Amino acid sequence: MTSRSYKKTLLLALFAVLIVWGIGQWVTLPSSARQTEPKEVGPDALKKARIDDSKRQFRLSERRTNDRASSLPSLLTLYDENQFQAVSDQIVGLSDDKKNAAIHLLHGNALAFLGKPEEAVAAYQQAFRQAEDPQEQAAALANFGLLFSIRGVWREAIHWIEQALVIDRQTGHRQAEAADLALLGTLYYQAGDTAKGSEAHLEALKIAEAISDRRLMARQLASIGNLHYLDHSYDTALDYQQKALKLYRELGSPIGEAVSLTSLSFIHKEKKEFTKALAYQSDALAIHQAGKDRSAQANDLINLALIYQDQGELEKAIGSAEKALKIREEMGDANEMANVEGTIGTIHQSFGNLPQAIQHLEKSKELFQKGGASQKIHIVDQRIQTLRDQTRR
């Protein structure tokens, strides 16, 4: 995998996080290089923070009831405690006359968190049919679209979120309108319309500021910063990401903080400010180490490797990438192992070590074959052939 394609892939992941984380110590840096000492975040806290962030994306009915015969209050308590299976089991046990739109929305969300998207879709469809007010209809449409966005079906997701946005605007539901626009901004970008994505994020930011929704403000600042980064407007991107980082830290959001730290690292890398880039990425790594997020740690280590590559530090670049490879091997993910092997090959290639580059690309090809990634096998084959042609000259 080339460093350019890896950078784009990881930025897509950063956008997704704003809706989707080795080594046992920090990479050695002078203490003055570190921007801040990251707060300790345990694995349980990080897992809970990730679930809570996701729950904020999925909408519920705003209906609440004091009716003692209603099961909604007790079900919401279970949902707040992340007891999704208990929520689903109890709703399944209710008679049909006890299931209203609010119950179906809640059930759909619980099913989504249980990894049952097809059943969640059916629950949202039922919620839409039984909705007693426009807000519940919009919630069902938005959640339906969110499921498609998680699956990477961008245009289908856009279709449903746009319908929710129409209702939320008509009813003057500003917070829901901003949430719709925030998600649409990411979806438009994923679908290839960067300009429309930027416009949606800016509109969402304006509403978030008007209603003082600081969490949504942070997400939009980070998203807009990433768009400016992709447009090579690094100083503007830096300003947005620094504001996002400040808000995430004030909110105590480790996931958001790690996302902005990584984005800041990318920006400083492009500005050739390698000490700052290493410091920000090391801070993100420290958060993921504390939370024992192995996948994120591997990504952080690859980012560090690419910074070392641009800095001209071959041994440090290879060392960091090999630590990422070890994590992926322990996780048993053939395609991710292949990506790392490809990155190691790219690093060797950038230093003129063509035989080593070919060797790692061959390993990457074997792993992609094992993982069934046929399209990527063809790309790696082309790279190997190009390097072999170069060695014969």
C-alpha positions in Angstrom: 0.0 0.0 0.0 1.4 3.4 -0.9 1.7 6.1 1.8 -0.7 8.3 -0.2 -3.4 5.6 -0.4 -2.9 4.8 3.3 -3.3 8.4 4.2 -6.6 8.7 2.3 -7.8 5.4 3.8 -7.1 6.5 7.4 -8.7 9.9 6.8 -11.8 8.1 5.7 -11.6 6.2 8.9 -11.3 9.5 10.8 -14.4 10.8 9.1 -16.2 7.6 10.0 -15.2 7.9 13.6 -16.8 11.2 13.8 -20.2 9.3 13.4 -15.9 4.0 14.3 -8.7 1.9 18.0 2.2 -1.9 20.0 4.3 -0.7 22.0 4.3 -0.6 25.8 5.7 2.9 26.0 5.8 6.2 24.2 8.1 6.7 21.2 11.1 8.5 22.6 10.7 12.3 22.3 12.0 15.2 24.3 9.5 16.3 26.9 9.3 19.7 25.4 8.0 18.1 22.1 4.9 16.7 23.8 1.9 19.0 23.4 0.1 17.8 26.6 0.2 14.8 28.9 -2.8 12.7 27.9 -5.3 11.7 30.6 -5.3 8.1 31.7 -8.1 6.3 29.9 -8.8 2.7 30.9 -10.1 0.1 28.4 -13.5 0.0 30.1 -13.8 3.8 30.0 -12.7 3.9 26.3 -15.2 1.2 25.4 -18.0 3.0 27.2 -17.0 6.3 25.5 -17.1 4.7 22.1 -20.6 3.2 22.7 -21.8 6.5 24.1 -20.6 8.4 21.1 -22.4 5.9 18.8 -25.6 6.2 20.9 -25.6 9.9 20.3 -25.8 9.2 16.6 -28.9 7.0 16.9 -32.1 8.9 17.6 -34.9 8.0 20.0 -38.4 9.3 20.4 -38.6 12.4 22.5 -41.8 11.0 24.0 -41.6 10.2 27.7 -44.4 8.8 29.8 -45.4 8.7 33.4 -47.9 5.9 32.7 -47.1 3.1 35.1 -48.4 0.6 32.6 -45.8 1.7 30.1 -42.6 -0.3 29.8 -40.8 2.6 28.1 -39.1 4.2 31.2 -37.6 0.9 32.4 -36.5 0.0 28.9 -34.8 3.4 28.5 -33.0 2.8 31.8 -31.6 -0.5 30.5 -30.6 1.2 27.2 -28.8 3.9 29.2 -26.9 1.1 31.0 -26.0 -0.4 27.6 -27.9 -3.6 28.3 -29.0 -4.0 24.7 -29.8 -7.7 24.8 -32.1 -7.2 27.8 -33.8 -4.3 26.0 -34.4 -6.5 22.9 -35.6 -9.5 24.9 -38.1 -7.4 26.9 -39.5 -5.7 23.8 -39.9 -9.0 22.0 -42.0 -10.2 24.9 -44.4 -7.3 24.7 -47.8 -7.7 23.1 -48.3 -5.7 19.9 -50.6 -3.3 21.5 -47.8 -2.2 23.9 -45.4 -1.5 21.0 -45.6 2.1 19.8 -43.1 4.0 17.6 -41.0 5.0 20.6 -40.6 1.3 21.6 -39.7 0.3 18.0 -37.1 3.0 17.7 -35.5 1.9 20.9 -35.6 -1.7 19.8 -34.0 -0.8 16.4 -31.2 0.9 18.2 -30.6 -2.0 20.6 -30.6 -4.4 17.6 -28.1 -2.2 15.8 -25.7 -2.4 18.8 -26.2 -6.1 18.9 -25.0 -6.4 15.3 -28.4 -7.3 13.8 -28.9 -4.6 11.1 -31.6 -6.5 9.2 -33.7 -6.8 12.3 -33.0 -3.2 13.2 -34.2 -2.1 9.7 -37.5 -3.9 10.3 -37.9 -2.1 13.7 -37.3 1.3 12.2 -39.8 0.6 9.4 -42.4 -0.3 12.0 -41.5 2.8 14.0 -42.1 4.9 10.9 -45.5 3.3 10.2 -46.7 3.8 13.8 -45.2 7.3 14.3 -47.6 9.7 16.0 -45.6 12.8 15.2 -43.1 14.0 12.6 -40.2 13.8 15.0 -40.6 10.1 15.3 -40.8 9.7 11.5 -37.6 11.7 11.1 -35.9 9.7 13.8 -36.8 6.4 12.0 -35.5 7.8 8.7 -32.3 9.1 10.2 -31.5 5.8 12.0 -32.3 3.9 8.8 -29.8 6.1 6.9 -27.2 5.7 9.6 -27.3 1.9 9.2 -26.5 2.3 5.5 -23.7 4.7 6.4 -22.2 2.1 8.7 -22.3 -0.4 5.9 -20.6 2.1 3.5 -23.6 2.4 1.2 -23.2 6.2 1.0 -25.8 7.2 -1.6 -28.6 5.1 0.0 -27.7 6.6 3.4 -27.8 10.1 1.9 -31.3 9.4 0.5 -32.8 8.6 3.9 -30.9 11.3 5.9 -32.0 13.9 3.4 -35.6 12.9 4.0 -35.1 13.2 7.7 -33.6 16.6 7.2 -36.7 17.9 5.3 -38.9 16.9 8.3 -36.5 18.3 10.9 -36.4 21.6 9.1 -40.1 21.8 8.7 -40.7 21.1 12.4 -37.9 23.5 13.5 -36.0 20.8 15.3 -32.6 22.5 15.3 -30.6 19.9 17.1 -31.8 17.1 14.8 -31.3 19.3 11.8 -27.7 19.9 12.8 -27.1 16.2 13.4 -28.6 15.4 9.9 -26.3 18.0 8.3 -23.3 16.7 10.2 -23.8 13.2 8.9 -24.7 14.3 5.4 -21.4 16.3 5.3 -19.5 13.1 5.9 -21.6 11.1 3.5 -21.4 13.7 0.7 -17.6 13.6 1.1 -17.6 9.8 1.0 -19.7 9.9 -2.1 -17.2 12.1 -3.8 -18.7 15.6 -3.4 -16.2 17.4 -1.2 -17.8 20.9 -1.8 -21.2 19.8 -0.8 -19.8 18.0 2.2 -18.0 21.1 3.4 -21.1 23.2 3.0 -23.1 20.7 5.1 -20.5 20.7 7.8 -20.3 24.5 7.9 -24.1 24.7 8.2 -24.1 22.1 11.0 -21.4 24.0 12.8 -23.4 27.3 12.6 -26.5 25.6 14.1 -24.4 23.8 16.7 -22.9 27.2 17.8 -26.4 28.8 17.9 -27.8 26.1 20.2 -24.5 25.7 22.2 -24.1 22.0 21.4 -20.4 21.8 22.1 -20.0 18.1 21.3 -21.5 18.6 17.8 -19.3 21.8 17.4 -16.2 19.7 18.1 -17.2 17.1 15.5 -17.8 19.7 12.8 -14.6 21.6 13.6 -12.7 18.3 13.2 -14.5 17.3 10.0 -14.0 20.7 8.4 -10.4 20.6 9.4 -9.9 17.3 7.6 -11.5 18.7 4.5 -9.1 21.7 4.5 -6.3 19.2 5.0 -7.4 17.3 1.9 -7.5 20.6 0.0 -3.9 21.3 1.1 -5.0 24.3 3.1 -2.8 23.3 6.0 -2.9 26.5 8.1 -6.7 26.6 8.0 -6.9 22.9 8.8 -4.6 23.4 11.7 -6.8 26.2 13.1 -10.0 24.0 13.0 -8.3 21.0 14.4 -6.8 22.9 17.3 -10.2 24.3 18.2 -11.7 20.8 17.9 -9.0 19.3 20.2 -9.6 22.0 22.8 -13.3 21.2 22.9 -12.8 17.4 23.0 -10.5 17.8 25.9 -12.9 20.1 27.7 -15.7 17.5 27.1 -13.5 14.6 28.3 -13.9 12.8 25.0 -10.9 10.5 24.5 -12.1 9.2 21.1 -12.6 12.6 19.7 -9.3 13.8 21.3 -7.4 10.9 19.6 -9.0 11.7 16.2 -7.9 15.3 16.4 -4.5 14.4 17.6 -4.0 12.2 14.6 -5.3 14.8 12.2 -2.9 17.4 13.7 -0.1 14.9 13.2 -1.0 14.6 9.5 -1.0 18.4 9.2 2.4 18.9 10.8 3.8 16.1 8.8 2.8 17.8 5.5 4.3 21.1 6.9 7.5 19.2 7.5 7.2 19.9 11.3 8.2 16.4 12.2 8.8 17.0 15.9 5.2 18.2 16.4 3.8 15.5 14.1 5.5 12.8 16.2 4.4 14.4 19.5 0.7 14.6 18.4 0.7 11.0 17.1 2.4 9.8 20.2 -0.3 11.4 22.3 -2.9 9.5 20.3 -1.0 6.3 20.7 -0.9 6.8 24.5 -4.7 7.1 24.6 -5.1 4.0 22.6 -2.6 2.1 24.7 -4.3 3.1 27.9 -7.6 1.9 26.4 -6.0 -1.3 25.0 -7.3 -0.6 21.5 -5.0 -2.8 19.5 -6.3 -1.9 16.0 -5.9 1.8 16.7 -2.4 1.3 18.2 -1.4 -0.4 14.9 -2.7 2.6 12.9 -0.9 5.0 15.2 2.4 3.0 14.7 2.0 3.1 10.9 1.5 6.9 11.1 4.6 7.2 13.2 6.5 5.1 10.6 5.4 7.4 7.8 6.5 10.5 9.7 9.9 8.8 10.3 10.0 8.0 6.6 9.5 11.6 5.6 12.1 12.6 8.2 14.6 10.3 6.5 14.8 7.9 9.5 14.8 4.5 7.8 15.5 2.3 10.9 12.9 4.1 13.1 10.3 3.9 10.2 10.8 0.2 9.7 10.9 -0.4 13.5 7.6 1.3 14.1 5.9 -0.4 11.1 7.2 -3.8 12.3 5.5 -3.2 15.7 2.3 -2.5 13.9 2.7 -5.7 11.9 3.2 -7.7 15.1 -0.1 -6.4 16.5 -1.9 -7.3 13.2 -0.4 -10.8 13.3 -1.6 -11.2 16.9 -5.0 -10.1 15.8 -5.0 -12.6 12.9 -6.2 -10.1 10.3 -4.6 -11.1 7.0 -5.8 -8.1 5.0 -4.5 -5.6 7.6 -1.2 -7.6 7.8 -1.0 -7.2 4.0 -1.5 -3.5 4.2 1.3 -3.2 6.7 3.6 -5.3 4.6 2.8 -3.1 1.7 3.6 0.0 3.7 7.0 -1.5 4.8 7.7 -2.1 1.1 6.8 1.5 0.3 9.2 2.7 3.0 12.0 0.6 1.6 11.2 1.8 -1.9 11.4 5.5 -0.8 15.0 4.9 0.5 16.0 3.1 -2.7 16.0 -0.4 -1.2 14.2 -2.1 -4.1 15.0 -5.8 -3.4 13.6 -5.3 0.2 10.6 -3.5 -1.2 9.8 -6.3 -3.6 10.2 -8.9 -0.8 7.7 -7.1 1.4 5.3 -6.5 -1.5 5.4 -10.3 -2.2 4.4 -11.0 1.4 1.7 -8.4 1.0 0.4 -10.2 -2.1 0.4 -13.6 -0.3 -1.6 -12.1 2.6 -4.1 -10.5 0.3 -4.6 -13.8 -1.4 -5.2 -15.4 1.9 -7.7 -12.7 2.9 -9.5 -12.9 -0.5 -8.8 -9.3 -1.5 -8.6 -9.9 -5.3 -8.6 -6.3 -6.4 -5.7 -5.4 -4.1 -3.7 -8.4 -5.4 -3.8 -6.9 -8.9 -2.5 -3.5 -7.6 0.3 -5.1 -5.6 1.3 -7.2 -8.7 1.6 -4.0 -10.7 3.8 -2.4 -8.1 6.0 -5.5 -7.9 6.4 -5.6 -11.7 7.3 -1.9 -11.8 10.0 -2.3 -9.2 11.4 -5.4 -11.0 11.6 -3.4 -14.2 13.5 -0.7 -12.3 16.1 -3.2 -10.9 16.8 -4.4 -14.4 17.8 -1.0 -15.7 
